[in-house]
Amino acid sequence: MTVQDTQGTPKRIVVGVDGSDESRAALRWASRLAPTLGCTIEAVIAWHYPVVAPWQSAILVDIPEMWEPEAAAKAALDEALKSEFAAEVPAGLIMSVRRGQAAHVLLEASRDATMLIVGSRGHGGFAGLLLGSVSSACAEHATCPVLVVHES
């Protein structure tokens, strides 16, 4: 059963997904917490065009000619959900593919959420860090509780 908040909006847990092991662990946590909190799950993946300064050579930015970033993001989200849930996708799960920088997209998506769950680190950055830039920004700026999951 899904509970509604005081404005009549269904309660939901927003989960940041990028296909990494940590984001898949975040999906597992969401599937455990959602029934307890009476929430649905919204799995969100963000995409954006790479920023290229005018002086950078096209050789430095090797973007395939037929690249469709939104389709690629949707495929990554589908794969993560299939990997974690197989045929048992949680009832009411919403898939969201949004354009923008990941931290900004997740903060906007979780503005009226019960909780935001993100992996501690995604596909980018430095392997030795405990928190990635997205999880750090979400923990600092979210308007709801944030669970940062370390894959184990």
N, CA, C and O atoms as a GROMACS GRO file, in nm:
protein
  608
    1MET      N    1   0.083  -0.118   0.000
    1MET     CA    2   0.000   0.000   0.000
    1MET      C    3   0.088   0.124   0.000
    1MET      O    4   0.184   0.132   0.076
    2THR      N    5   0.055   0.219  -0.084
    2THR     CA    6   0.130   0.344  -0.092
    2THR      C    7   0.057   0.450  -0.012
    2THR      O    8  -0.063   0.472  -0.029
    3VAL      N    9   0.131   0.516   0.075
    3VAL     CA   10   0.076   0.621   0.159
    3VAL      C   11   0.091   0.754   0.086
    3VAL      O   12   0.183   0.772   0.007
    4GLN      N   13   0.001   0.847   0.114
    4GLN     CA   14   0.012   0.980   0.054
    4GLN      C   15   0.058   1.079   0.160
    4GLN      O   16   0.032   1.062   0.279
    5ASP      N   17   0.127   1.184   0.114
    5ASP     CA   18   0.171   1.287   0.207
    5ASP      C   19   0.055   1.381   0.235
    5ASP      O   20  -0.057   1.356   0.191
    6THR      N   21   0.080   1.488   0.307
    6THR     CA   22  -0.028   1.580   0.347
    6THR      C   23  -0.093   1.652   0.231
    6THR      O   24  -0.206   1.700   0.245
    7GLN      N   25  -0.026   1.661   0.116
    7GLN     CA   26  -0.084   1.724  -0.002
    7GLN      C   27  -0.153   1.621  -0.091
    7GLN      O   28  -0.202   1.656  -0.199
    8GLY      N   29  -0.159   1.496  -0.049
    8GLY     CA   30  -0.223   1.393  -0.130
    8GLY      C   31  -0.133   1.332  -0.236
    8GLY      O   32  -0.179   1.254  -0.318
    9THR      N   33  -0.005   1.367  -0.235
    9THR     CA   34   0.091   1.313  -0.331
    9THR      C   35   0.143   1.180  -0.278
    9THR      O   36   0.177   1.170  -0.160
   10PRO      N   37   0.150   1.076  -0.362
   10PRO     CA   38   0.205   0.948  -0.315
   10PRO      C   39   0.348   0.966  -0.266
   10PRO      O   40   0.428   1.036  -0.328
   11LYS      N   41   0.379   0.901  -0.155
   11LYS     CA   42   0.515   0.906  -0.102
   11LYS      C   43   0.606   0.823  -0.191
   11LYS      O   44   0.566   0.718  -0.242
   12ARG      N   45   0.730   0.871  -0.209
   12ARG     CA   46   0.822   0.797  -0.294
   12ARG      C   47   0.965   0.814  -0.248
   12ARG      O   48   1.002   0.912  -0.183
   13ILE      N   49   1.042   0.714  -0.283
   13ILE     CA   50   1.186   0.715  -0.262
   13ILE      C   51   1.249   0.734  -0.399
   13ILE      O   52   1.220   0.659  -0.492
   14VAL      N   53   1.334   0.834  -0.411
   14VAL     CA   54   1.406   0.859  -0.535
   14VAL      C   55   1.541   0.791  -0.524
   14VAL      O   56   1.612   0.806  -0.424
   15VAL      N   57   1.578   0.716  -0.628
   15VAL     CA   58   1.706   0.645  -0.630
   15VAL      C   59   1.785   0.690  -0.751
   15VAL      O   60   1.736   0.683  -0.864
   16GLY      N   61   1.908   0.735  -0.728
   16GLY     CA   62   1.997   0.771  -0.837
   16GLY      C   63   2.062   0.646  -0.894
   16GLY      O   64   2.123   0.567  -0.822
   17VAL      N   65   2.047   0.629  -1.026
   17VAL     CA   66   2.099   0.510  -1.092
   17VAL      C   67   2.195   0.553  -1.204
   17VAL      O   68   2.162   0.641  -1.284
   18ASP      N   69   2.312   0.491  -1.209
   18ASP     CA   70   2.403   0.514  -1.321
   18ASP      C   71   2.462   0.384  -1.373
   18ASP      O   72   2.549   0.386  -1.460
   19GLY      N   73   2.414   0.272  -1.321
   19GLY     CA   74   2.463   0.142  -1.364
   19GLY      C   75   2.578   0.088  -1.281
   19GLY      O   76   2.617  -0.027  -1.298
   20SER      N   77   2.634   0.170  -1.193
   20SER     CA   78   2.746   0.125  -1.110
   20SER      C   79   2.696   0.026  -1.004
   20SER      O   80   2.576   0.018  -0.976
   21ASP      N   81   2.789  -0.049  -0.945
   21ASP     CA   82   2.754  -0.142  -0.838
   21ASP      C   83   2.688  -0.068  -0.722
   21ASP      O   84   2.594  -0.119  -0.660
   22GLU      N   85   2.737   0.052  -0.692
   22GLU     CA   86   2.682   0.129  -0.581
   22GLU      C   87   2.538   0.171  -0.610
   22GLU      O   88   2.454   0.170  -0.519
   23SER      N   89   2.508   0.208  -0.734
   23SER     CA   90   2.370   0.248  -0.764
   23SER      C   91   2.276   0.127  -0.763
   23SER      O   92   2.158   0.140  -0.730
   24ARG      N   93   2.329   0.011  -0.797
   24ARG     CA   94   2.247  -0.111  -0.788
   24ARG      C   95   2.220  -0.146  -0.641
   24ARG      O   96   2.112  -0.192  -0.607
   25ALA      N   97   2.318  -0.123  -0.556
   25ALA     CA   98   2.298  -0.144  -0.412
   25ALA      C   99   2.193  -0.045  -0.361
   25ALA      O  100   2.112  -0.080  -0.275
   26ALA      N  101   2.194   0.078  -0.413
   26ALA     CA  102   2.092   0.177  -0.374
   26ALA      C  103   1.953   0.129  -0.414
   26ALA      O  104   1.858   0.148  -0.338
   27LEU      N  105   1.940   0.067  -0.529
   27LEU     CA  106   1.811   0.010  -0.570
   27LEU      C  107   1.766  -0.100  -0.474
   27LEU      O  108   1.648  -0.108  -0.440
   28ARG      N  109   1.860  -0.184  -0.431
   28ARG     CA  110   1.824  -0.290  -0.336
   28ARG      C  111   1.774  -0.231  -0.205
   28ARG      O  112   1.675  -0.277  -0.149
   29TRP      N  113   1.843  -0.127  -0.156
   29TRP     CA  114   1.800  -0.062  -0.033
   29TRP      C  115   1.660  -0.002  -0.049
   29TRP      O  116   1.576  -0.013   0.040
   30ALA      N  117   1.637   0.062  -0.161
   30ALA     CA  118   1.506   0.123  -0.185
   30ALA      C  119   1.396   0.017  -0.185
   30ALA      O  120   1.288   0.039  -0.131
   31SER      N  121   1.425  -0.098  -0.245
   31SER     CA  122   1.323  -0.204  -0.251
   31SER      C  123   1.293  -0.260  -0.113
   31SER      O  124   1.182  -0.309  -0.088
   32ARG      N  125   1.390  -0.255  -0.023
   32ARG     CA  126   1.367  -0.300   0.115
   32ARG      C  127   1.290  -0.195   0.197
   32ARG      O  128   1.203  -0.229   0.276
   33LEU      N  129   1.325  -0.068   0.176
   33LEU     CA  130   1.265   0.039   0.257
   33LEU      C  131   1.126   0.082   0.210
   33LEU      O  132   1.043   0.123   0.291
   34ALA      N  133   1.100   0.073   0.081
   34ALA     CA  134   0.974   0.124   0.025
   34ALA      C  135   0.850   0.063   0.092
   34ALA      O  136   0.760   0.139   0.129
   35PRO      N  137   0.841  -0.068   0.108
   35PRO     CA  138   0.721  -0.124   0.172
   35PRO      C  139   0.706  -0.077   0.318
   35PRO      O  140   0.595  -0.052   0.364
   36THR      N  141   0.817  -0.067   0.389
   36THR     CA  142   0.814  -0.023   0.528
   36THR      C  143   0.766   0.120   0.541
   36THR      O  144   0.693   0.153   0.634
   37LEU      N  145   0.809   0.206   0.447
   37LEU     CA  146   0.773   0.347   0.452
   37LEU      C  147   0.645   0.378   0.374
   37LEU      O  148   0.598   0.492   0.374
   38GLY      N  149   0.588   0.278   0.308
   38GLY     CA  150   0.467   0.299   0.229
   38GLY      C  151   0.493   0.385   0.107
   38GLY      O  152   0.411   0.469   0.070
   39CYS      N  153   0.607   0.365   0.044
   39CYS     CA  154   0.649   0.449  -0.069
   39CYS      C  155   0.656   0.370  -0.198
   39CYS      O  156   0.669   0.247  -0.198
   40THR      N  157   0.648   0.442  -0.308
   40THR     CA  158   0.687   0.387  -0.437
   40THR      C  159   0.834   0.424  -0.458
   40THR      O  160   0.891   0.502  -0.382
   41ILE      N  161   0.893   0.367  -0.562
   41ILE     CA  162   1.032   0.396  -0.595
   41ILE      C  163   1.036   0.466  -0.730
   41ILE      O  164   0.969   0.425  -0.825
   42GLU      N  165   1.113   0.574  -0.737
   42GLU     CA  166   1.141   0.638  -0.865
   42GLU      C  167   1.290   0.624  -0.891
   42GLU      O  168   1.372   0.685  -0.823
   43ALA      N  169   1.323   0.542  -0.991
   43ALA     CA  170   1.462   0.522  -1.030
   43ALA      C  171   1.496   0.628  -1.135
   43ALA      O  172   1.435   0.633  -1.242
   44VAL      N  173   1.594   0.712  -1.103
   44VAL     CA  174   1.627   0.827  -1.188
   44VAL      C  175   1.768   0.812  -1.244
   44VAL      O  176   1.862   0.786  -1.170
   45ILE      N  177   1.780   0.829  -1.374
   45ILE     CA  178   1.912   0.835  -1.438
   45ILE      C  179   1.920   0.969  -1.511
   45ILE      O  180   1.824   1.014  -1.573
   46ALA      N  181   2.036   1.032  -1.502
   46ALA     CA  182   2.058   1.163  -1.565
   46ALA      C  183   2.156   1.148  -1.680
   46ALA      O  184   2.245   1.064  -1.677
   47TRP      N  185   2.137   1.230  -1.780
   47TRP     CA  186   2.231   1.234  -1.892
   47TRP      C  187   2.253   1.379  -1.932
   47TRP      O  188   2.169   1.465  -1.907
   48HIS      N  189   2.367   1.404  -1.993
   48HIS     CA  190   2.395   1.538  -2.044
   48HIS      C  191   2.500   1.527  -2.154
   48HIS      O  192   2.575   1.430  -2.162
   49TYR      N  193   2.504   1.630  -2.237
   49TYR     CA  194   2.608   1.636  -2.339
   49TYR      C  195   2.737   1.679  -2.271
   49TYR      O  196   2.735   1.768  -2.186
   50PRO      N  197   2.849   1.620  -2.308
   50PRO     CA  198   2.976   1.660  -2.248
   50PRO      C  199   3.008   1.806  -2.282
   50PRO      O  200   2.979   1.854  -2.392
   51VAL      N  201   3.066   1.874  -2.187
   51VAL     CA  202   3.105   2.013  -2.207
   51VAL      C  203   3.240   2.015  -2.275
   51VAL      O  204   3.335   1.950  -2.229
   52VAL      N  205   3.250   2.088  -2.384
   52VAL     CA  206   3.375   2.097  -2.459
   52VAL      C  207   3.408   2.244  -2.479
   52VAL      O  208   3.328   2.320  -2.535
   53ALA      N  209   3.524   2.283  -2.434
   53ALA     CA  210   3.569   2.420  -2.455
   53ALA      C  211   3.606   2.439  -2.602
   53ALA      O  212   3.650   2.343  -2.666
   54PRO      N  213   3.588   2.559  -2.655
   54PRO     CA  214   3.617   2.583  -2.798
   54PRO      C  215   3.759   2.546  -2.840
   54PRO      O  216   3.781   2.509  -2.955
   55TRP      N  217   3.854   2.557  -2.750
   55TRP     CA  218   3.993   2.530  -2.786
   55TRP      C  219   4.028   2.380  -2.781
   55TRP      O  220   4.137   2.341  -2.823
   56GLN      N  221   3.936   2.296  -2.731
   56GLN     CA  222   3.965   2.154  -2.724
   56GLN      C  223   3.949   2.091  -2.862
   56GLN      O  224   3.856   2.123  -2.936
   57SER      N  225   4.038   2.005  -2.893
   57SER     CA  226   4.035   1.936  -3.022
   57SER      C  227   3.925   1.831  -3.024
   57SER      O  228   3.892   1.772  -2.921
   58ALA      N  229   3.869   1.809  -3.140
   58ALA     CA  230   3.768   1.703  -3.156
   58ALA      C  231   3.827   1.567  -3.124
   58ALA      O  232   3.754   1.473  -3.093
   59ILE      N  233   3.959   1.556  -3.131
   59ILE     CA  234   4.025   1.430  -3.099
   59ILE      C  235   4.011   1.399  -2.950
   59ILE      O  236   3.999   1.282  -2.912
   60LEU      N  237   4.012   1.502  -2.866
   60LEU     CA  238   4.000   1.482  -2.722
   60LEU      C  239   3.861   1.435  -2.682
   60LEU      O  240   3.846   1.364  -2.583
   61VAL      N  241   3.761   1.473  -2.757
   61VAL     CA  242   3.623   1.436  -2.725
   61VAL      C  243   3.573   1.345  -2.836
   61VAL      O  244   3.529   1.392  -2.941
   62ASP      N  245   3.581   1.217  -2.812
   62ASP     CA  246   3.544   1.119  -2.914
   62ASP      C  247   3.399   1.076  -2.892
   62ASP      O  248   3.373   0.975  -2.827
   63ILE      N  249   3.306   1.153  -2.948
   63ILE     CA  250   3.164   1.122  -2.936
   63ILE      C  251   3.120   1.056  -3.066
   63ILE      O  252   3.137   1.112  -3.174
   64PRO      N  253   3.063   0.936  -3.055
   64PRO     CA  254   3.016   0.870  -3.177
   64PRO      C  255   2.914   0.956  -3.250
   64PRO      O  256   2.832   1.024  -3.188
   65GLU      N  257   2.920   0.952  -3.381
   65GLU     CA  258   2.833   1.035  -3.464
   65GLU      C  259   2.685   1.007  -3.439
   65GLU      O  260   2.604   1.100  -3.439
   66MET      N  261   2.649   0.884  -3.417
   66MET     CA  262   2.508   0.846  -3.400
   66MET      C  263   2.470   0.831  -3.253
   66MET      O  264   2.369   0.767  -3.222
   67TRP      N  265   2.546   0.888  -3.163
   67TRP     CA  266   2.521   0.876  -3.019
   67TRP      C  267   2.389   0.940  -2.982
   67TRP      O  268   2.364   1.056  -3.015
   68GLU      N  269   2.306   0.866  -2.914
   68GLU     CA  270   2.179   0.917  -2.863
   68GLU      C  271   2.183   0.904  -2.711
   68GLU      O  272   2.150   0.798  -2.658
   69PRO      N  273   2.223   1.009  -2.641
   69PRO     CA  274   2.246   0.998  -2.497
   69PRO      C  275   2.122   0.959  -2.417
   69PRO      O  276   2.132   0.884  -2.320
   70GLU      N  277   2.006   1.007  -2.456
   70GLU     CA  278   1.885   0.972  -2.381
   70GLU      C  279   1.853   0.823  -2.397
   70GLU      O  280   1.816   0.757  -2.300
   71ALA      N  281   1.868   0.770  -2.517
   71ALA     CA  282   1.845   0.628  -2.541
   71ALA      C  283   1.948   0.543  -2.466
   71ALA      O  284   1.915   0.439  -2.410
   72ALA      N  285   2.073   0.589  -2.464
   72ALA     CA  286   2.177   0.517  -2.391
   72ALA      C  287   2.149   0.517  -2.241
   72ALA      O  288   2.170   0.416  -2.174
   73ALA      N  289   2.102   0.629  -2.188
   73ALA     CA  290   2.069   0.637  -2.046
   73ALA      C  291   1.952   0.545  -2.013
   73ALA      O  292   1.955   0.475  -1.912
   74LYS      N  293   1.851   0.544  -2.097
   74LYS     CA  294   1.736   0.456  -2.074
   74LYS      C  295   1.778   0.311  -2.076
   74LYS      O  296   1.734   0.231  -1.993
   75ALA      N  297   1.865   0.275  -2.170
   75ALA     CA  298   1.915   0.137  -2.177
   75ALA      C  299   1.993   0.101  -2.050
   75ALA      O  300   1.979  -0.011  -2.000
   76ALA      N  301   2.074   0.193  -1.999
   76ALA     CA  302   2.149   0.168  -1.876
   76ALA      C  303   2.055   0.150  -1.757
   76ALA      O  304   2.077   0.064  -1.672
   77LEU      N  305   1.950   0.231  -1.752
   77LEU     CA  306   1.851   0.219  -1.644
   77LEU      C  307   1.777   0.086  -1.655
   77LEU      O  308   1.758   0.017  -1.554
   78ASP      N  309   1.734   0.050  -1.775
   78ASP     CA  310   1.666  -0.078  -1.797
   78ASP      C  311   1.755  -0.194  -1.751
   78ASP      O  312   1.708  -0.286  -1.684
   79GLU      N  313   1.882  -0.190  -1.789
   79GLU     CA  314   1.976  -0.296  -1.754
   79GLU      C  315   1.994  -0.306  -1.602
   79GLU      O  316   1.997  -0.416  -1.546
   80ALA      N  317   2.008  -0.192  -1.534
   80ALA     CA  318   2.025  -0.193  -1.389
   80ALA      C  319   1.901  -0.252  -1.320
   80ALA      O  320   1.914  -0.331  -1.226
   81LEU      N  321   1.783  -0.213  -1.367
   81LEU     CA  322   1.660  -0.265  -1.308
   81LEU      C  323   1.645  -0.414  -1.334
   81LEU      O  324   1.605  -0.490  -1.245
   82LYS      N  325   1.677  -0.458  -1.456
   82LYS     CA  326   1.668  -0.599  -1.489
   82LYS      C  327   1.768  -0.679  -1.405
   82LYS      O  328   1.736  -0.787  -1.356
   83SER      N  329   1.889  -0.625  -1.388
   83SER     CA  330   1.992  -0.692  -1.311
   83SER      C  331   1.951  -0.708  -1.165
   83SER      O  332   1.976  -0.813  -1.105
   84GLU      N  333   1.890  -0.607  -1.108
   84GLU     CA  334   1.854  -0.612  -0.966
   84GLU      C  335   1.723  -0.684  -0.938
   84GLU      O  336   1.712  -0.756  -0.839
   85PHE      N  337   1.625  -0.666  -1.024
   85PHE     CA  338   1.491  -0.715  -0.991
   85PHE      C  339   1.443  -0.829  -1.080
   85PHE      O  340   1.341  -0.891  -1.049
   86ALA      N  341   1.512  -0.858  -1.190
   86ALA     CA  342   1.469  -0.962  -1.284
   86ALA      C  343   1.321  -0.943  -1.315
   86ALA      O  344   1.281  -0.839  -1.368
   87ALA      N  345   1.241  -1.041  -1.284
   87ALA     CA  346   1.098  -1.033  -1.315
   87ALA      C  347   1.016  -0.974  -1.201
   87ALA      O  348   0.896  -0.954  -1.215
   88GLU      N  349   1.080  -0.946  -1.088
   88GLU     CA  350   1.007  -0.899  -0.970
   88GLU      C  351   1.033  -0.752  -0.942
   88GLU      O  352   1.082  -0.715  -0.835
   89VAL      N  353   0.999  -0.667  -1.039
   89VAL     CA  354   1.015  -0.522  -1.022
   89VAL      C  355   0.916  -0.476  -0.915
   89VAL      O  356   0.799  -0.515  -0.920
   90PRO      N  357   0.959  -0.394  -0.819
   90PRO     CA  358   0.868  -0.347  -0.715
   90PRO      C  359   0.745  -0.278  -0.774
   90PRO      O  360   0.754  -0.204  -0.872
   91ALA      N  361   0.631  -0.304  -0.714
   91ALA     CA  362   0.505  -0.246  -0.761
   91ALA      C  363   0.514  -0.094  -0.762
   91ALA      O  364   0.564  -0.033  -0.667
   92GLY      N  365   0.466  -0.034  -0.868
   92GLY     CA  366   0.462   0.112  -0.877
   92GLY      C  367   0.593   0.179  -0.911
   92GLY      O  368   0.600   0.302  -0.911
   93LEU      N  369   0.698   0.101  -0.940
   93LEU     CA  370   0.828   0.162  -0.970
   93LEU      C  371   0.815   0.251  -1.094
   93LEU      O  372   0.758   0.212  -1.195
   94ILE      N  373   0.871   0.370  -1.082
   94ILE     CA  374   0.870   0.467  -1.191
   94ILE      C  375   1.013   0.480  -1.243
   94ILE      O  376   1.107   0.494  -1.164
   95MET      N  377   1.029   0.477  -1.374
   95MET     CA  378   1.160   0.498  -1.436
   95MET      C  379   1.163   0.640  -1.491
   95MET      O  380   1.074   0.680  -1.566
   96SER      N  381   1.267   0.717  -1.454
   96SER     CA  382   1.280   0.854  -1.504
   96SER      C  383   1.416   0.873  -1.569
   96SER      O  384   1.520   0.848  -1.508
   97VAL      N  385   1.413   0.917  -1.693
   97VAL     CA  386   1.535   0.951  -1.767
   97VAL      C  387   1.530   1.102  -1.785
   97VAL      O  388   1.443   1.153  -1.855
   98ARG      N  389   1.624   1.172  -1.723
   98ARG     CA  390   1.621   1.319  -1.723
   98ARG      C  391   1.752   1.378  -1.774
   98ARG      O  392   1.860   1.325  -1.749
   99ARG      N  393   1.738   1.488  -1.845
   99ARG     CA  394   1.856   1.558  -1.896
   99ARG      C  395   1.909   1.654  -1.791
   99ARG      O  396   1.832   1.730  -1.731
  100GLY      N  397   2.040   1.652  -1.770
  100GLY     CA  398   2.104   1.744  -1.678
  100GLY      C  399   2.216   1.678  -1.601
  100GLY      O  400   2.236   1.557  -1.611
  101GLN      N  401   2.287   1.758  -1.525
  101GLN     CA  402   2.393   1.707  -1.440
  101GLN      C  403   2.330   1.622  -1.329
  101GLN      O  404   2.226   1.660  -1.275
  102ALA      N  405   2.391   1.511  -1.296
  102ALA     CA  406   2.331   1.414  -1.205
  102ALA      C  407   2.289   1.473  -1.071
  102ALA      O  408   2.176   1.451  -1.027
  103ALA      N  409   2.376   1.548  -1.006
  103ALA     CA  410   2.342   1.602  -0.874
  103ALA      C  411   2.220   1.695  -0.883
  103ALA      O  412   2.129   1.687  -0.801
  104HIS      N  413   2.219   1.782  -0.981
  104HIS     CA  414   2.107   1.875  -0.998
  104HIS      C  415   1.977   1.799  -1.026
  104HIS      O  416   1.873   1.830  -0.968
  105VAL      N  417   1.983   1.703  -1.115
  105VAL     CA  418   1.864   1.623  -1.149
  105VAL      C  419   1.810   1.552  -1.026
  105VAL      O  420   1.690   1.554  -1.001
  106LEU      N  421   1.898   1.488  -0.949
  106LEU     CA  422   1.854   1.415  -0.830
  106LEU      C  423   1.797   1.507  -0.723
  106LEU      O  424   1.698   1.474  -0.658
  107LEU      N  425   1.859   1.622  -0.705
  107LEU     CA  426   1.807   1.718  -0.607
  107LEU      C  427   1.669   1.768  -0.647
  107LEU      O  428   1.581   1.781  -0.562
  108GLU      N  429   1.649   1.796  -0.774
  108GLU     CA  430   1.517   1.839  -0.822
  108GLU      C  431   1.414   1.727  -0.808
  108GLU      O  432   1.302   1.750  -0.763
  109ALA      N  433   1.453   1.605  -0.847
  109ALA     CA  434   1.360   1.492  -0.842
  109ALA      C  435   1.318   1.460  -0.699
  109ALA      O  436   1.206   1.414  -0.675
  110SER      N  437   1.407   1.484  -0.604
  110SER     CA  438   1.378   1.448  -0.464
  110SER      C  439   1.321   1.563  -0.382
  110SER      O  440   1.302   1.549  -0.261
  111ARG      N  441   1.294   1.674  -0.445
  111ARG     CA  442   1.245   1.791  -0.372
  111ARG      C  443   1.124   1.759  -0.284
  111ARG      O  444   1.115   1.810  -0.171
  112ASP      N  445   1.031   1.678  -0.332
  112ASP     CA  446   0.913   1.642  -0.254
  112ASP      C  447   0.910   1.494  -0.218
  112ASP      O  448   0.803   1.438  -0.191
  113ALA      N  449   1.026   1.430  -0.218
  113ALA     CA  450   1.035   1.286  -0.190
  113ALA      C  451   1.047   1.261  -0.040
  113ALA      O  452   1.082   1.350   0.038
  114THR      N  453   1.018   1.139  -0.002
  114THR     CA  454   1.035   1.095   0.136
  114THR      C  455   1.182   1.072   0.166
  114THR      O  456   1.229   1.098   0.277
  115MET      N  457   1.255   1.024   0.066
  115MET     CA  458   1.396   0.992   0.084
  115MET      C  459   1.466   0.989  -0.052
  115MET      O  460   1.403   0.962  -0.154
  116LEU      N  461   1.594   1.018  -0.051
  116LEU     CA  462   1.681   1.005  -0.168
  116LEU      C  463   1.789   0.903  -0.134
  116LEU      O  464   1.854   0.912  -0.030
  117ILE      N  465   1.807   0.806  -0.223
  117ILE     CA  466   1.911   0.706  -0.201
  117ILE      C  467   2.007   0.711  -0.320
  117ILE      O  468   1.966   0.703  -0.435
  118VAL      N  469   2.135   0.724  -0.290
  118VAL     CA  470   2.238   0.728  -0.392
  118VAL      C  471   2.353   0.636  -0.353
  118VAL      O  472   2.374   0.608  -0.235
  119GLY      N  473   2.427   0.592  -0.452
  119GLY     CA  474   2.548   0.516  -0.425
  119GLY      C  475   2.657   0.612  -0.380
  119GLY      O  476   2.655   0.731  -0.412
  120SER      N  477   2.752   0.559  -0.307
  120SER     CA  478   2.861   0.645  -0.256
  120SER      C  479   2.949   0.695  -0.369
  120SER      O  480   3.004   0.805  -0.361
  121ARG      N  481   2.962   0.614  -0.474
  121ARG     CA  482   3.046   0.653  -0.587
  121ARG      C  483   2.986   0.595  -0.713
  121ARG      O  484   2.929   0.486  -0.711
  122GLY      N  485   2.997   0.668  -0.820
  122GLY     CA  486   2.946   0.620  -0.948
  122GLY      C  487   3.058   0.579  -1.040
  122GLY      O  488   3.159   0.523  -0.996
  123HIS      N  489   3.040   0.606  -1.168
  123HIS     CA  490   3.137   0.564  -1.268
  123HIS      C  491   3.254   0.659  -1.286
  123HIS      O  492   3.353   0.622  -1.349
  124GLY      N  493   3.246   0.779  -1.233
  124GLY     CA  494   3.353   0.875  -1.260
  124GLY      C  495   3.445   0.893  -1.142
  124GLY      O  496   3.434   0.824  -1.041
  125GLY      N  497   3.536   0.986  -1.157
  125GLY     CA  498   3.616   1.032  -1.046
  125GLY      C  499   3.733   0.946  -1.005
  125GLY      O  500   3.792   0.873  -1.086
  126PHE      N  501   3.765   0.956  -0.878
  126PHE     CA  502   3.884   0.895  -0.822
  126PHE      C  503   3.844   0.777  -0.734
  126PHE      O  504   3.763   0.792  -0.643
  127ALA      N  505   3.899   0.662  -0.761
  127ALA     CA  506   3.861   0.538  -0.695
  127ALA      C  507   3.881   0.539  -0.544
  127ALA      O  508   3.810   0.466  -0.474
  128GLY      N  509   3.972   0.617  -0.491
  128GLY     CA  510   4.000   0.614  -0.349
  128GLY      C  511   3.906   0.696  -0.262
  128GLY      O  512   3.912   0.686  -0.140
  129LEU      N  513   3.821   0.776  -0.320
  129LEU     CA  514   3.732   0.861  -0.242
  129LEU      C  515   3.619   0.781  -0.180
  129LEU      O  516   3.569   0.686  -0.240
  130LEU      N  517   3.578   0.820  -0.059
  130LEU     CA  518   3.463   0.755   0.005
  130LEU      C  519   3.332   0.805  -0.054
  130LEU      O  520   3.238   0.727  -0.068
  131LEU      N  521   3.326   0.933  -0.089
  131LEU     CA  522   3.206   0.990  -0.150
  131LEU      C  523   3.242   1.051  -0.283
  131LEU      O  524   3.346   1.116  -0.298
  132GLY      N  525   3.157   1.030  -0.380
  132GLY     CA  526   3.175   1.096  -0.508
  132GLY      C  527   3.113   1.234  -0.504
  132GLY      O  528   3.049   1.271  -0.405
  133SER      N  529   3.130   1.310  -0.609
  133SER     CA  530   3.078   1.447  -0.611
  133SER      C  531   2.926   1.451  -0.609
  133SER      O  532   2.868   1.541  -0.548
  134VAL      N  533   2.860   1.355  -0.674
  134VAL     CA  534   2.714   1.354  -0.677
  134VAL      C  535   2.658   1.319  -0.539
  134VAL      O  536   2.570   1.389  -0.490
  135SER      N  537   2.708   1.213  -0.477
  135SER     CA  538   2.656   1.176  -0.345
  135SER      C  539   2.686   1.284  -0.242
  135SER      O  540   2.604   1.309  -0.154
  136SER      N  541   2.801   1.348  -0.253
  136SER     CA  542   2.836   1.456  -0.161
  136SER      C  543   2.741   1.575  -0.178
  136SER      O  544   2.693   1.630  -0.079
  137ALA      N  545   2.714   1.615  -0.302
  137ALA     CA  546   2.622   1.727  -0.327
  137ALA      C  547   2.482   1.694  -0.280
  137ALA      O  548   2.414   1.779  -0.223
  138CYS      N  549   2.439   1.571  -0.303
  138CYS     CA  550   2.304   1.532  -0.260
  138CYS      C  551   2.293   1.534  -0.108
  138CYS      O  552   2.195   1.584  -0.053
  139ALA      N  553   2.394   1.479  -0.040
  139ALA     CA  554   2.391   1.478   0.107
  139ALA      C  555   2.391   1.619   0.164
  139ALA      O  556   2.330   1.644   0.268
  140GLU      N  557   2.458   1.710   0.097
  140GLU     CA  558   2.468   1.847   0.148
  140GLU      C  559   2.345   1.932   0.117
  140GLU      O  560   2.308   2.017   0.198
  141HIS      N  561   2.282   1.911   0.001
  141HIS     CA  562   2.179   2.004  -0.044
  141HIS      C  563   2.037   1.950  -0.052
  141HIS      O  564   1.945   2.028  -0.079
  142ALA      N  565   2.014   1.822  -0.030
  142ALA     CA  566   1.880   1.766  -0.044
  142ALA      C  567   1.786   1.821   0.062
  142ALA      O  568   1.828   1.858   0.171
  143THR      N  569   1.658   1.827   0.027
  143THR     CA  570   1.554   1.874   0.119
  143THR      C  571   1.484   1.758   0.189
  143THR      O  572   1.388   1.779   0.262
  144CYS      N  573   1.533   1.637   0.167
  144CYS     CA  574   1.478   1.518   0.232
  144CYS      C  575   1.595   1.437   0.287
  144CYS      O  576   1.710   1.464   0.254
  145PRO      N  577   1.566   1.336   0.370
  145PRO     CA  578   1.676   1.251   0.417
  145PRO      C  579   1.745   1.182   0.299
  145PRO      O  580   1.682   1.146   0.200
  146VAL      N  581   1.877   1.164   0.312
  146VAL     CA  582   1.958   1.102   0.207
  146VAL      C  583   2.029   0.980   0.266
  146VAL      O  584   2.091   0.989   0.372
  147LEU      N  585   2.019   0.868   0.197
  147LEU     CA  586   2.093   0.748   0.233
  147LEU      C  587   2.200   0.728   0.128
  147LEU      O  588   2.170   0.712   0.009
  148VAL      N  589   2.326   0.729   0.171
  148VAL     CA  590   2.438   0.705   0.080
  148VAL      C  591   2.485   0.562   0.103
  148VAL      O  592   2.527   0.527   0.213
  149VAL      N  593   2.477   0.481  -0.002
  149VAL     CA  594   2.503   0.339   0.009
  149VAL      C  595   2.642   0.305  -0.045
  149VAL      O  596   2.679   0.347  -0.154
  150HIS      N  597   2.717   0.230   0.033
  150HIS     CA  598   2.844   0.173  -0.012
  150HIS      C  599   2.817   0.031  -0.056
  150HIS      O  600   2.761  -0.047   0.020
  151GLU      N  601   2.856  -0.004  -0.176
  151GLU     CA  602   2.833  -0.140  -0.227
  151GLU      C  603   2.914  -0.237  -0.145
  151GLU      O  604   3.029  -0.211  -0.109
  152SER      N  605   2.852  -0.351  -0.116
  152SER     CA  606   2.926  -0.452  -0.038
  152SER      C  607   2.907  -0.589  -0.094
  152SER      O  608   2.962  -0.686  -0.040
   0.00000   0.00000   0.00000
